[in-house]
């Protein structure tokens, strides 16, 4: 039985993968927010926006979903905190009103 010898392409593919990983553009949070807000404005199509920014449309939609989910979580947290503080009782409220 013959064993497979490693293909000669394997090292070359690994080198290419390492180069792509090293040269990948990393976007800051501010850049992501700017791009998502540009898309939500609707002045240009998402395809045109993604071409201009050099990102895949799928990446835009991932960022957009994360952005909207974070906003929803934040608003849900704000409504949970919008009531009276638990340390201030009813008697204290009435005393301060008098």
Order of alpha helices (4+ residues) and beta strands (2+ residues): alpha-alpha-alpha-alpha-alpha
